[in-house]
């Protein structure tokens, strides 16, 4: 699916989650998983780690190689040449929501 | 999980399902439909003796469950014939309650409408609502029998 549709889905789910309370903890977890997976796919497509027709269903299904590459591309998005530095989620709004920088091509 | 725990989860998901707007909140509304239906089906399968109660909960991987250890920690283990994650995951042997046929209709919309870009139409919402009502009625009749 194209990145913008992932963004729209994620934002719709986030809006729906505003109707939840702490007592709805299962739905908070499910909504976070669903919205988070759409943001993950948005990022993977924008960073050209995965194609539009190759969505990741769950982050835990990423291979070790994909995780390493994602780490490096995320770091590159923030102007660093070092991967595996963590902070994946915190970089989302700073980089992917605003368009990010130049991205390396997939090998 | 235990039958009572499935029923309690069903009630919580079902209450939330009725609070959400099927069109404006489709993804979360649908997921509550899916979770509520799967919870009451697990209860029905246990009640019908098709699957058994177990002190474990399902992971994302069929047949692998989180099981409590003697020291209070949990570990992953192969377990067979207990809770399903979705209808058909894992495949189960034996007679199935009619609720599963209704649940299969709901499952058809999962990836296309939640993970992909199939439009959310009145027909989609109606099909989910009708199947959910049938699923819950059939499953409850097994649990309460």
gemmi code that builds the backbone of each chain (N, CA, C; Angstrom):
import gemmi

chains = {
    "A": [
        ("UNK", (0.858, -1.181, 0.000), (0.000, 0.000, 0.000), (0.903, 1.243, 0.000)),
        ("UNK", (0.468, 2.298, -0.636), (1.328, 3.477, -0.726), (1.447, 4.149, 0.650)),
        ("UNK", (2.570, 4.828, 0.886), (2.816, 5.388, 2.223), (1.693, 6.294, 2.723)),
        ("UNK", (1.139, 7.118, 1.851), (0.113, 8.061, 2.323), (-1.127, 7.344, 2.843)),
        ("UNK", (-1.465, 6.204, 2.242), (-2.611, 5.444, 2.755), (-2.307, 4.845, 4.127)),
        ("UNK", (-1.057, 4.415, 4.312), (-0.666, 3.940, 5.649), (-0.797, 5.070, 6.661)),
        ("UNK", (-0.372, 6.272, 6.273), (-0.458, 7.408, 7.185), (-1.925, 7.700, 7.539)),
        ("UNK", (-2.776, 7.683, 6.503), (-4.199, 7.964, 6.746), (-4.816, 6.938, 7.683)),
        ("UNK", (-4.512, 5.644, 7.442), (-5.040, 4.577, 8.304), (-4.551, 4.771, 9.743)),
        ("UNK", (-3.257, 5.026, 9.881), (-2.681, 5.191, 11.223), (-3.345, 6.349, 11.952)),
        ("UNK", (-3.545, 7.447, 11.249), (-4.122, 8.623, 11.896), (-5.597, 8.408, 12.245)),
        ("UNK", (-6.310, 7.666, 11.394), (-7.709, 7.344, 11.722), (-7.778, 6.502, 12.991)),
        ("UNK", (-6.895, 5.520, 13.083), (-6.882, 4.657, 14.271), (-6.527, 5.492, 15.505)),
        ("UNK", (-5.563, 6.387, 15.361), (-5.188, 7.238, 16.499), (-6.364, 8.104, 16.938)),
        ("UNK", (-7.137, 8.599, 15.967), (-8.318, 9.410, 16.315), (-9.342, 8.560, 17.058)),
        ("UNK", (-9.563, 7.332, 16.583), (-10.497, 6.423, 17.267), (-10.015, 6.119, 18.678)),
        ("UNK", (-8.718, 6.019, 18.856), (-8.169, 5.674, 20.179), (-8.415, 6.767, 21.203)),
        ("UNK", (-8.710, 7.984, 20.734), (-9.027, 9.055, 21.684), (-10.326, 8.763, 22.429)),
        ("UNK", (-11.127, 7.843, 21.906), (-12.380, 7.466, 22.565), (-12.158, 6.413, 23.656)),
        ("UNK", (-10.935, 5.925, 23.777), (-10.653, 4.852, 24.737), (-10.218, 5.428, 26.076)),
        ("UNK", (-10.428, 4.639, 27.121), (-9.922, 4.999, 28.443), (-8.971, 3.893, 28.896)),
        ("UNK", (-8.356, 4.094, 30.062), (-7.435, 3.065, 30.582), (-8.153, 1.735, 30.801)),
        ("UNK", (-9.451, 1.799, 31.073), (-10.215, 0.558, 31.300), (-10.310, -0.276, 30.021)),
        ("UNK", (-10.071, 0.371, 28.886), (-10.127, -0.328, 27.588), (-8.726, -0.776, 27.180)),
        ("UNK", (-7.969, -1.293, 28.142), (-6.543, -1.526, 27.909), (-6.264, -2.474, 26.742)),
        ("UNK", (-7.113, -3.455, 26.548), (-6.869, -4.373, 25.428), (-6.964, -3.630, 24.088)),
        ("UNK", (-7.970, -2.756, 24.004), (-8.153, -1.994, 22.765), (-7.038, -0.971, 22.579)),
        ("UNK", (-6.512, -0.441, 23.689), (-5.372, 0.482, 23.588), (-4.175, -0.257, 22.973)),
        ("UNK", (-3.950, -1.483, 23.435), (-2.834, -2.278, 22.902), (-3.084, -2.619, 21.429)),
        ("UNK", (-4.293, -3.070, 21.131), (-4.611, -3.457, 19.741), (-4.503, -2.252, 18.805)),
        ("UNK", (-5.060, -1.119, 19.252), (-5.008, 0.094, 18.423), (-3.575, 0.544, 18.200)),
        ("UNK", (-2.758, 0.448, 19.249), (-1.348, 0.840, 19.116), (-0.623, -0.079, 18.143)),
        ("UNK", (-0.933, -1.365, 18.219), (-0.333, -2.318, 17.289), (-0.729, -2.008, 15.845)),
        ("UNK", (-2.024, -1.758, 15.648), (-2.511, -1.510, 14.285), (-1.941, -0.208, 13.725)),
        ("UNK", (-2.060, 0.859, 14.524), (-1.558, 2.154, 14.049), (-0.039, 2.099, 13.897)),
        ("UNK", (0.620, 1.475, 14.877), (2.085, 1.374, 14.815), (2.555, 0.596, 13.594)),
        ("UNK", (1.818, -0.453, 13.238), (2.204, -1.235, 12.052), (2.049, -0.412, 10.780)),
        ("UNK", (0.996, 0.424, 10.750), (0.854, 1.304, 9.574), (1.990, 2.330, 9.530)),
        ("UNK", (2.372, 2.879, 10.694), (3.506, 3.821, 10.695), (4.796, 3.103, 10.285)),
        ("UNK", (4.957, 1.855, 10.744), (6.153, 1.086, 10.372), (6.207, 0.900, 8.855)),
        ("UNK", (5.066, 0.547, 8.260), (5.052, 0.357, 6.810), (5.261, 1.673, 6.076)),
        ("UNK", (4.677, 2.741, 6.607), (4.894, 4.074, 6.037), (6.400, 4.357, 5.982)),
        ("UNK", (7.062, 4.090, 7.111), (8.500, 4.357, 7.195), (9.295, 3.441, 6.263)),
        ("UNK", (8.952, 2.158, 6.283), (9.701, 1.203, 5.441), (9.570, 1.553, 3.961)),
        ("UNK", (8.393, 1.988, 3.549), (8.196, 2.359, 2.138), (8.950, 3.655, 1.816)),
        ("UNK", (8.827, 4.621, 2.726), (9.498, 5.910, 2.483), (11.006, 5.754, 2.452)),
        ("UNK", (11.524, 4.822, 3.250), (12.971, 4.595, 3.269), (13.397, 3.581, 2.211)),
        ("UNK", (12.409, 3.142, 1.415), (12.667, 2.196, 0.330), (13.280, 0.887, 0.825)),
        ("UNK", (12.943, 0.536, 2.051), (13.367, -0.770, 2.578), (12.443, -1.849, 2.051)),
        ("UNK", (11.161, -1.517, 1.913), (10.184, -2.460, 1.357), (9.375, -1.750, 0.271)),
        ("UNK", (8.891, -2.538, -0.688), (8.068, -1.985, -1.753), (6.632, -1.811, -1.289)),
        ("UNK", (5.842, -1.082, -2.078), (4.449, -0.817, -1.700), (3.610, -2.086, -1.605)),
        ("UNK", (4.047, -3.128, -2.302), (3.268, -4.368, -2.285), (3.829, -5.380, -1.279)),
        ("UNK", (4.735, -4.933, -0.438), (5.369, -5.865, 0.520), (5.258, -5.317, 1.938)),
        ("UNK", (4.014, -5.172, 2.401), (3.815, -4.643, 3.753), (4.245, -5.644, 4.822)),
        ("UNK", (4.760, -5.103, 5.906), (5.120, -5.913, 7.074), (3.873, -6.003, 7.964)),
        ("UNK", (3.471, -7.237, 8.339), (2.263, -7.371, 9.150), (2.537, -7.005, 10.611)),
        ("UNK", (3.635, -7.488, 11.144), (4.019, -7.182, 12.521), (5.519, -6.907, 12.555)),
        ("UNK", (5.915, -5.973, 13.413), (7.346, -5.666, 13.528), (8.140, -6.918, 13.884)),
        ("UNK", (7.537, -7.804, 14.691), (8.278, -8.999, 15.118), (8.552, -9.957, 13.960)),
        ("UNK", (7.867, -9.743, 12.829), (8.108, -10.607, 11.680), (9.247, -10.093, 10.789)),
        ("UNK", (9.806, -8.925, 11.127), (10.964, -8.437, 10.365), (12.142, -9.388, 10.572)),
        ("UNK", (12.884, -9.622, 9.523), (14.073, -10.471, 9.663), (15.183, -9.675, 10.340)),
        ("UNK", (16.205, -10.392, 10.793), (17.350, -9.729, 11.405), (18.007, -8.751, 10.448)),
        ("UNK", (18.117, -9.152, 9.186), (18.747, -8.277, 8.190), (17.921, -7.007, 7.993)),
        ("UNK", (16.598, -7.168, 7.945), (15.738, -5.986, 7.772), (15.872, -5.039, 8.965)),
        ("UNK", (15.996, -5.607, 10.154), (16.133, -4.768, 11.349), (17.421, -3.947, 11.301)),
        ("UNK", (18.509, -4.586, 10.881), (19.784, -3.875, 10.794), (19.682, -2.766, 9.757)),
        ("UNK", (19.108, -3.111, 8.580), (19.012, -2.118, 7.510), (18.105, -0.953, 7.913)),
        ("UNK", (17.008, -1.290, 8.590), (16.082, -0.266, 9.062), (16.782, 0.675, 10.032)),
        ("UNK", (17.608, 0.097, 10.878), (18.347, 0.892, 11.845), (19.278, 1.877, 11.144)),
        ("UNK", (19.982, 1.387, 10.107), (20.909, 2.265, 9.396), (20.170, 3.338, 8.615)),
        ("UNK", (19.061, 2.969, 8.011), (18.317, 3.973, 7.220), (17.687, 5.016, 8.129)),
        ("UNK", (17.230, 4.571, 9.291), (16.677, 5.507, 10.254), (17.754, 6.482, 10.706)),
        ("UNK", (18.949, 5.936, 10.950), (20.061, 6.787, 11.367), (20.438, 7.760, 10.256)),
        ("UNK", (20.445, 7.266, 9.007), (20.793, 8.127, 7.874), (19.789, 9.263, 7.732)),
        ("UNK", (18.549, 8.949, 8.039), (17.483, 9.939, 7.961), (17.741, 11.084, 8.923)),
        ("UNK", (18.479, 10.767, 9.989), (18.789, 11.762, 11.009), (20.218, 12.286, 10.882)),
        ("UNK", (20.837, 12.018, 9.756), (22.150, 12.592, 9.504), (23.299, 11.845, 10.146)),
        ("UNK", (23.077, 10.615, 10.585), (24.150, 9.829, 11.190), (24.496, 8.667, 10.269)),
        ("UNK", (25.733, 8.217, 10.325), (26.099, 7.026, 9.547), (26.186, 5.801, 10.442)),
        ("UNK", (25.630, 5.877, 11.642), (25.673, 4.755, 12.566), (24.271, 4.186, 12.758)),
        ("UNK", (24.152, 2.881, 12.588), (22.871, 2.227, 12.807), (22.756, 1.677, 14.202)),
        ("UNK", (21.653, 0.963, 14.429), (21.400, 0.261, 15.681), (21.541, 1.150, 16.911)),
        ("UNK", (21.148, 2.415, 16.761), (21.307, 3.328, 17.880), (20.019, 3.524, 18.660)),
        ("UNK", (18.960, 2.812, 18.248), (17.698, 2.934, 18.990), (16.949, 4.193, 18.621)),
        ("UNK", (15.906, 4.489, 19.395), (15.137, 5.702, 19.163), (14.314, 5.672, 17.901)),
        ("UNK", (13.966, 4.476, 17.443), (13.224, 4.331, 16.188), (11.947, 5.152, 16.208)),
        ("UNK", (11.152, 4.978, 17.245), (9.853, 5.659, 17.287), (9.998, 7.160, 17.446)),
        ("UNK", (10.965, 7.568, 18.265), (11.071, 8.998, 18.544), (11.451, 9.769, 17.300)),
        ("UNK", (12.009, 9.072, 16.325), (12.454, 9.766, 15.113), (11.347, 9.897, 14.089)),
        ("UNK", (10.240, 9.226, 14.341), (9.184, 9.211, 13.345), (8.708, 10.610, 13.009)),
        ("UNK", (8.328, 11.359, 14.025), (7.755, 12.659, 13.730), (8.809, 13.615, 13.205)),
        ("UNK", (10.032, 13.476, 13.699), (11.089, 14.390, 13.269), (11.485, 14.156, 11.824)),
        ("UNK", (11.355, 12.942, 11.364), (11.885, 12.603, 10.044), (10.793, 12.222, 9.069)),
        ("UNK", (10.060, 11.153, 9.359), (9.147, 10.612, 8.368), (7.919, 11.478, 8.183)),
        ("UNK", (7.418, 12.074, 9.264), (6.212, 12.887, 9.120), (6.490, 14.169, 8.365)),
        ("UNK", (7.725, 14.604, 8.442), (8.050, 15.850, 7.769), (8.713, 15.626, 6.423)),
        ("UNK", (8.872, 14.388, 6.027), (9.423, 14.132, 4.707), (10.833, 13.601, 4.727)),
        ("UNK", (11.581, 13.837, 5.807), (12.908, 13.248, 5.944), (13.916, 13.800, 4.955)),
        ("UNK", (15.053, 13.149, 4.889), (16.111, 13.588, 3.996), (16.320, 12.609, 2.868)),
        ("UNK", (17.472, 12.699, 2.227), (17.792, 11.781, 1.132), (17.956, 10.371, 1.682)),
        ("UNK", (17.425, 9.415, 0.970), (17.446, 8.035, 1.445), (18.266, 7.163, 0.517)),
        ("UNK", (19.056, 6.268, 1.083), (19.850, 5.364, 0.242), (18.961, 4.367, -0.479)),
        ("UNK", (19.403, 3.921, -1.628), (18.655, 2.923, -2.391), (18.907, 1.531, -1.820)),
        ("UNK", (17.892, 0.663, -1.992), (18.060, -0.719, -1.562), (19.076, -1.414, -2.450)),
        ("UNK", (19.940, -2.218, -1.822), (20.956, -2.933, -2.602), (20.299, -4.020, -3.423)),
    ],
    "B": [
        ("UNK", (-6.200, -20.254, 27.588), (-6.955, -19.490, 28.577), (-8.150, -20.296, 29.068)),
        ("UNK", (-8.736, -19.816, 30.149), (-9.913, -20.474, 30.719), (-11.184, -19.908, 30.080)),
        ("UNK", (-12.230, -20.710, 30.075), (-13.489, -20.292, 29.448), (-13.996, -18.984, 30.048)),
        ("UNK", (-13.984, -18.888, 31.371), (-14.472, -17.664, 32.030), (-13.690, -16.428, 31.572)),
        ("UNK", (-12.395, -16.601, 31.412), (-11.568, -15.465, 30.983), (-11.918, -15.054, 29.553)),
        ("UNK", (-12.179, -16.017, 28.692), (-12.608, -15.686, 27.321), (-13.922, -14.915, 27.354)),
        ("UNK", (-14.850, -15.366, 28.201), (-16.165, -14.710, 28.270), (-16.018, -13.277, 28.788)),
        ("UNK", (-15.157, -13.081, 29.779), (-14.940, -11.727, 30.302), (-14.337, -10.828, 29.228)),
        ("UNK", (-13.392, -11.368, 28.484), (-12.799, -10.575, 27.400), (-13.855, -10.266, 26.345)),
        ("UNK", (-14.650, -11.265, 26.014), (-15.715, -11.031, 25.040), (-16.589, -9.859, 25.480)),
        ("UNK", (-16.980, -9.846, 26.745), (-17.872, -8.780, 27.233), (-17.225, -7.401, 27.103)),
        ("UNK", (-15.942, -7.322, 27.427), (-15.258, -6.022, 27.325), (-15.162, -5.577, 25.862)),
        ("UNK", (-14.777, -6.498, 24.984), (-14.673, -6.143, 23.557), (-16.040, -5.794, 22.980)),
        ("UNK", (-17.054, -6.533, 23.397), (-18.404, -6.308, 22.873), (-18.932, -4.935, 23.307)),
        ("UNK", (-18.667, -4.557, 24.565), (-19.102, -3.234, 25.043), (-18.431, -2.141, 24.227)),
        ("UNK", (-17.148, -2.303, 23.983), (-16.417, -1.297, 23.218), (-16.887, -1.264, 21.764)),
        ("UNK", (-17.140, -2.424, 21.230), (-17.654, -2.551, 19.871), (-18.902, -1.690, 19.699)),
        ("UNK", (-19.771, -1.698, 20.709), (-21.024, -0.933, 20.607), (-20.802, 0.557, 20.830)),
        ("UNK", (-19.648, 0.937, 21.415), (-19.359, 2.362, 21.651), (-18.730, 3.034, 20.441)),
        ("UNK", (-18.109, 2.257, 19.581), (-17.395, 2.834, 18.441), (-18.314, 2.973, 17.227)),
        ("UNK", (-17.950, 3.918, 16.370), (-18.729, 4.170, 15.148), (-18.179, 3.280, 14.030)),
        ("UNK", (-19.033, 2.414, 13.448), (-18.518, 1.476, 12.438), (-17.886, 2.143, 11.220)),
        ("UNK", (-18.277, 3.352, 10.905), (-17.688, 4.016, 9.742), (-16.495, 4.882, 10.151)),
        ("UNK", (-16.707, 5.794, 11.103), (-15.626, 6.717, 11.480), (-14.464, 5.991, 12.151)),
        ("UNK", (-14.785, 4.936, 12.906), (-13.752, 4.202, 13.658), (-13.568, 2.804, 13.076)),
        ("UNK", (-13.712, 2.662, 11.778), (-13.838, 1.305, 11.231), (-12.747, 0.343, 11.713)),
        ("UNK", (-11.492, 0.763, 11.621), (-10.400, -0.183, 11.915), (-10.496, -0.714, 13.349)),
        ("UNK", (-10.679, 0.202, 14.302), (-10.765, -0.244, 15.700), (-12.093, -0.959, 15.947)),
        ("UNK", (-13.171, -0.483, 15.377), (-14.478, -1.147, 15.506), (-14.391, -2.567, 14.965)),
        ("UNK", (-13.775, -2.697, 13.788), (-13.635, -4.033, 13.189), (-12.803, -4.927, 14.098)),
        ("UNK", (-11.723, -4.374, 14.653), (-10.837, -5.201, 15.486), (-11.545, -5.666, 16.753)),
        ("UNK", (-12.442, -4.829, 17.263), (-13.228, -5.255, 18.429), (-14.214, -6.358, 18.019)),
        ("UNK", (-14.755, -6.255, 16.818), (-15.619, -7.317, 16.282), (-14.840, -8.629, 16.223)),
        ("UNK", (-13.643, -8.523, 15.674), (-12.786, -9.700, 15.500), (-12.400, -10.307, 16.854)),
        ("UNK", (-11.970, -9.457, 17.773), (-11.527, -9.965, 19.078), (-12.683, -10.522, 19.896)),
        ("UNK", (-13.816, -9.819, 19.866), (-14.979, -10.295, 20.622), (-15.439, -11.636, 20.049)),
        ("UNK", (-15.520, -11.713, 18.741), (-15.957, -12.954, 18.104), (-15.005, -14.107, 18.396)),
        ("UNK", (-13.703, -13.838, 18.308), (-12.721, -14.902, 18.564), (-12.757, -15.337, 20.030)),
        ("UNK", (-12.953, -14.376, 20.929), (-13.013, -14.712, 22.367), (-14.209, -15.615, 22.657)),
        ("UNK", (-15.366, -15.274, 22.136), (-16.548, -16.087, 22.455), (-16.479, -17.428, 21.715)),
        ("UNK", (-15.828, -17.461, 20.562), (-15.640, -18.750, 19.877), (-14.688, -19.651, 20.671)),
        ("UNK", (-13.627, -19.083, 21.223), (-12.737, -19.898, 22.053), (-13.502, -20.474, 23.244)),
        ("UNK", (-14.359, -19.648, 23.846), (-15.174, -20.137, 24.968), (-16.090, -21.263, 24.488)),
        ("UNK", (-16.687, -21.085, 23.306), (-17.599, -22.102, 22.767), (-16.858, -23.393, 22.434)),
        ("UNK", (-15.658, -23.257, 21.874), (-14.865, -24.454, 21.537), (-14.491, -25.229, 22.800)),
        ("UNK", (-14.153, -24.508, 23.859), (-13.847, -25.187, 25.129), (-15.112, -25.870, 25.665)),
        ("UNK", (-16.233, -25.123, 25.613), (-17.488, -25.664, 26.159), (-17.932, -26.901, 25.388)),
        ("UNK", (-17.669, -26.904, 24.076), (-18.079, -28.048, 23.242), (-17.068, -29.187, 23.312)),
        ("UNK", (-15.948, -28.966, 23.985), (-14.932, -30.013, 24.099), (-14.090, -30.172, 22.850)),
        ("UNK", (-14.158, -29.209, 21.951), (-13.353, -29.281, 20.722), (-11.904, -28.894, 21.036)),
        ("UNK", (-11.751, -27.840, 21.836), (-10.419, -27.463, 22.338), (-10.507, -27.433, 23.862)),
        ("UNK", (-9.347, -27.363, 24.500), (-9.374, -27.436, 25.966), (-8.864, -26.143, 26.595)),
        ("UNK", (-9.344, -25.908, 27.822), (-8.842, -24.788, 28.616), (-7.376, -25.068, 28.945)),
        ("UNK", (-6.588, -23.995, 29.043), (-5.162, -24.182, 29.338), (-4.631, -22.883, 29.930)),
        ("UNK", (-3.710, -22.992, 30.871), (-3.123, -21.790, 31.481), (-2.021, -21.231, 30.593)),
        ("UNK", (-2.401, -20.808, 29.423), (-1.432, -20.237, 28.483), (-2.178, -19.224, 27.645)),
        ("UNK", (-1.440, -18.397, 26.950), (-2.118, -17.555, 25.958), (-1.369, -17.581, 24.642)),
        ("UNK", (-2.134, -17.334, 23.584), (-1.602, -17.485, 22.234), (-0.610, -16.379, 21.901)),
        ("UNK", (0.366, -16.699, 21.066), (1.265, -15.695, 20.500), (0.811, -15.444, 19.060)),
        ("UNK", (1.629, -14.744, 18.290), (1.287, -14.511, 16.885), (1.608, -15.732, 16.028)),
        ("UNK", (2.251, -16.721, 16.628), (2.686, -17.887, 15.852), (1.805, -19.080, 16.226)),
        ("UNK", (1.107, -19.668, 15.240), (0.226, -20.797, 15.546), (0.956, -21.907, 16.298)),
        ("UNK", (0.262, -22.449, 17.289), (0.741, -23.575, 18.118), (1.832, -23.206, 19.120)),
        ("UNK", (2.274, -21.967, 19.133), (3.268, -21.566, 20.136), (2.576, -20.632, 21.138)),
        ("UNK", (2.665, -21.000, 22.403), (1.912, -20.305, 23.453), (2.854, -19.842, 24.557)),
        ("UNK", (2.450, -18.781, 25.241), (3.167, -18.314, 26.419), (2.621, -19.083, 27.619)),
        ("UNK", (3.503, -19.790, 28.275), (3.104, -20.718, 29.349), (3.769, -20.284, 30.648)),
        ("UNK", (3.021, -20.267, 31.756), (3.649, -19.881, 33.026), (4.546, -20.984, 33.565)),
        ("UNK", (5.690, -20.578, 34.116), (6.594, -21.539, 34.747), (6.363, -21.584, 36.242)),
        ("UNK", (7.028, -22.524, 36.903), (6.839, -22.702, 38.344), (7.338, -21.497, 39.133)),
        ("UNK", (8.326, -20.783, 38.592), (8.909, -19.654, 39.340), (8.249, -18.319, 39.020)),
        ("UNK", (7.103, -18.364, 38.346), (6.379, -17.129, 38.051), (6.755, -16.491, 36.725)),
        ("UNK", (7.814, -16.986, 36.091), (8.177, -16.453, 34.773), (7.357, -17.168, 33.700)),
        ("UNK", (7.427, -16.672, 32.485), (6.713, -17.299, 31.379), (7.722, -17.719, 30.314)),
        ("UNK", (7.369, -18.720, 29.569), (8.217, -19.143, 28.457), (7.322, -19.615, 27.308)),
        ("UNK", (7.921, -19.719, 26.127), (7.159, -20.163, 24.958), (7.241, -21.674, 24.822)),
        ("UNK", (6.152, -22.251, 24.391), (6.086, -23.713, 24.303), (5.124, -24.099, 23.180)),
        ("UNK", (5.394, -25.222, 22.518), (4.399, -25.795, 21.619), (3.270, -26.370, 22.462)),
        ("UNK", (2.034, -25.971, 22.163), (0.866, -26.551, 22.835), (-0.170, -26.783, 21.732)),
        ("UNK", (-0.860, -27.889, 21.785), (-1.830, -28.213, 20.730), (-3.223, -28.403, 21.325)),
        ("UNK", (-4.234, -28.016, 20.533), (-5.621, -28.255, 20.940), (-6.145, -27.295, 21.983)),
        ("UNK", (-5.561, -26.088, 22.038), (-6.057, -25.089, 22.996), (-6.635, -23.891, 22.230)),
        ("UNK", (-6.317, -22.652, 22.641), (-6.959, -21.474, 22.027), (-6.571, -21.276, 20.561)),
        ("UNK", (-7.525, -20.747, 19.794), (-7.198, -20.323, 18.428), (-6.858, -18.829, 18.448)),
        ("UNK", (-6.035, -18.401, 17.499), (-5.706, -16.974, 17.341), (-6.778, -16.329, 16.465)),
        ("UNK", (-7.058, -16.979, 15.360), (-8.137, -16.630, 14.436), (-8.781, -17.955, 14.034)),
        ("UNK", (-9.958, -17.902, 13.441), (-10.513, -19.155, 12.930), (-9.544, -19.673, 11.856)),
        ("UNK", (-9.190, -20.942, 11.958), (-8.225, -21.529, 11.029), (-6.782, -21.404, 11.471)),
        ("UNK", (-6.514, -20.695, 12.541), (-5.140, -20.524, 13.063), (-5.111, -20.874, 14.537)),
        ("UNK", (-4.623, -21.995, 14.935), (-4.278, -23.133, 14.087), (-5.533, -23.889, 13.660)),
        ("UNK", (-5.366, -24.740, 12.676), (-6.482, -25.577, 12.250), (-6.801, -26.552, 13.375)),
        ("UNK", (-8.089, -26.759, 13.597), (-8.464, -27.670, 14.667), (-9.288, -28.820, 14.102)),
        ("UNK", (-9.136, -29.957, 14.724), (-9.867, -31.149, 14.301), (-11.181, -31.220, 15.074)),
        ("UNK", (-12.158, -31.907, 14.488), (-13.397, -32.145, 15.218), (-14.524, -31.253, 14.764)),
        ("UNK", (-15.728, -31.489, 15.278), (-16.884, -30.699, 14.871), (-16.749, -29.248, 15.316)),
        ("UNK", (-17.142, -28.352, 14.453), (-16.981, -26.933, 14.758), (-18.329, -26.292, 15.007)),
        ("UNK", (-18.417, -25.410, 15.950), (-19.682, -24.701, 16.153), (-20.013, -23.823, 14.938)),
        ("UNK", (-21.301, -23.625, 14.656), (-21.676, -22.790, 13.494), (-21.119, -21.375, 13.580)),
        ("UNK", (-20.754, -20.950, 14.779), (-20.189, -19.601, 14.936), (-18.967, -19.405, 14.057)),
        ("UNK", (-18.247, -20.478, 13.812), (-17.010, -20.342, 13.024), (-17.323, -19.938, 11.585)),
        ("UNK", (-18.403, -20.445, 11.041), (-18.763, -20.063, 9.664), (-19.027, -18.559, 9.586)),
        ("UNK", (-19.692, -18.028, 10.607), (-19.953, -16.582, 10.622), (-18.647, -15.814, 10.800)),
        ("UNK", (-17.773, -16.353, 11.628), (-16.503, -15.666, 11.885), (-15.635, -15.629, 10.632)),
        ("UNK", (-15.735, -16.662, 9.819), (-14.952, -16.690, 8.581), (-15.354, -15.549, 7.651)),
        ("UNK", (-16.620, -15.178, 7.689), (-17.070, -14.030, 6.876), (-16.402, -12.757, 7.378)),
        ("UNK", (-16.384, -12.590, 8.713), (-15.742, -11.397, 9.288), (-14.257, -11.366, 8.919)),
        ("UNK", (-13.597, -12.518, 9.013), (-12.154, -12.587, 8.732), (-11.816, -12.179, 7.295)),
        ("UNK", (-12.759, -12.383, 6.383), (-12.482, -12.039, 4.982), (-12.178, -10.550, 4.806)),
        ("UNK", (-12.650, -9.730, 5.744), (-12.448, -8.282, 5.622), (-11.192, -7.798, 6.344)),
        ("UNK", (-10.547, -8.704, 7.093), (-9.458, -8.265, 7.997), (-8.331, -7.571, 7.226)),
        ("UNK", (-7.637, -8.294, 6.412), (-6.504, -7.664, 5.732), (-6.937, -6.641, 4.681)),
        ("UNK", (-7.924, -6.968, 3.831), (-8.287, -5.969, 2.799), (-8.733, -4.624, 3.377)),
        ("UNK", (-9.490, -4.638, 4.462), (-10.077, -3.388, 4.960), (-9.284, -2.732, 6.079)),
        ("UNK", (-8.455, -3.491, 6.793), (-7.708, -2.908, 7.913), (-6.257, -2.679, 7.534)),
        ("UNK", (-5.658, -3.652, 6.873), (-4.233, -3.527, 6.539), (-4.035, -3.013, 5.116)),
        ("UNK", (-5.065, -3.148, 4.302), (-4.930, -2.706, 2.913), (-5.963, -1.619, 2.635)),
        ("UNK", (-6.219, -1.353, 1.352), (-6.982, -0.149, 1.027), (-8.370, -0.416, 0.453)),
        ("UNK", (-8.952, -1.575, 0.782), (-10.320, -1.801, 0.304), (-11.246, -0.766, 0.948)),
        ("UNK", (-12.082, -0.108, 0.160), (-12.960, 0.930, 0.725), (-13.929, 0.364, 1.760)),
        ("UNK", (-14.196, 1.161, 2.782), (-15.147, 0.777, 3.828), (-16.521, 1.256, 3.377)),
        ("UNK", (-17.349, 0.354, 2.939), (-18.668, 0.706, 2.426), (-19.747, 0.266, 3.412)),
        ("UNK", (-20.983, 0.703, 3.139), (-22.106, 0.250, 3.965), (-22.252, -1.265, 3.889)),
        ("UNK", (-21.949, -1.831, 2.722), (-22.063, -3.283, 2.545), (-21.058, -4.020, 3.431)),
        ("UNK", (-19.856, -3.481, 3.523), (-18.830, -4.110, 4.376), (-19.290, -4.085, 5.827)),
        ("UNK", (-19.752, -2.928, 6.269), (-20.200, -2.780, 7.667), (-21.383, -3.703, 7.934)),
        ("UNK", (-22.320, -3.740, 7.001), (-23.513, -4.585, 7.186), (-23.125, -6.068, 7.248)),
        ("UNK", (-22.232, -6.474, 6.364), (-21.802, -7.883, 6.352), (-21.127, -8.251, 7.670)),
        ("UNK", (-20.292, -7.352, 8.187), (-19.616, -7.613, 9.471), (-20.632, -7.666, 10.609)),
        ("UNK", (-21.568, -6.724, 10.611), (-22.582, -6.677, 11.677), (-23.430, -7.945, 11.673)),
        ("UNK", (-23.898, -8.339, 10.493), (-24.762, -9.527, 10.388), (-24.012, -10.785, 10.828)),
        ("UNK", (-22.775, -10.920, 10.335), (-21.985, -12.111, 10.682), (-21.663, -12.120, 12.174)),
        ("UNK", (-21.369, -10.950, 12.726), (-21.049, -10.874, 14.163), (-22.248, -11.294, 15.001)),
        ("UNK", (-23.426, -10.820, 14.636), (-24.644, -11.194, 15.391), (-24.852, -12.708, 15.346)),
        ("UNK", (-24.649, -13.291, 14.167), (-24.814, -14.754, 14.049), (-23.742, -15.495, 14.842)),
        ("UNK", (-22.521, -15.004, 14.751), (-21.400, -15.630, 15.467), (-21.659, -15.630, 16.973)),
        ("UNK", (-22.026, -14.481, 17.503), (-22.227, -14.360, 18.956), (-23.398, -15.222, 19.407)),
        ("UNK", (-24.487, -15.195, 18.652), (-25.659, -16.000, 19.037), (-25.312, -17.485, 19.058)),
        ("UNK", (-24.624, -17.943, 18.018), (-24.276, -19.366, 17.935), (-23.275, -19.764, 19.017)),
        ("UNK", (-22.268, -18.912, 19.226), (-21.257, -19.244, 20.228), (-21.849, -19.228, 21.640)),
        ("UNK", (-22.674, -18.224, 21.909), (-23.285, -18.129, 23.246), (-24.135, -19.360, 23.532)),
        ("UNK", (-24.815, -19.864, 22.509), (-25.679, -21.037, 22.748), (-24.834, -22.249, 23.158)),
        ("UNK", (-23.580, -22.326, 22.664), (-22.676, -23.416, 23.082), (-22.196, -23.191, 24.514)),
        ("UNK", (-21.823, -21.945, 24.802), (-21.255, -21.640, 26.127), (-22.313, -21.812, 27.210)),
        ("UNK", (-23.544, -21.392, 26.898), (-24.608, -21.405, 27.919), (-25.362, -22.734, 27.974)),
        ("UNK", (-25.035, -23.645, 27.046), (-25.771, -24.935, 27.009), (-25.463, -25.769, 28.254)),
    ],
}
model = gemmi.Model(1)
for chain_id, residues in chains.items():
    chain = gemmi.Chain(chain_id)
    for i, (resn, *xyz) in enumerate(residues, 1):
        res = gemmi.Residue()
        res.name, res.seqid = resn, gemmi.SeqId(i, " ")
        for name, pos in zip(("N", "CA", "C"), xyz):
            atom = gemmi.Atom()
            atom.name, atom.element = name, gemmi.Element(name[0])
            atom.pos, atom.b_iso = gemmi.Position(*pos), 0.0
            res.add_atom(atom)
        chain.add_residue(res)
    model.add_chain(chain)
structure = gemmi.Structure()
structure.add_model(model)
structure.setup_entities()
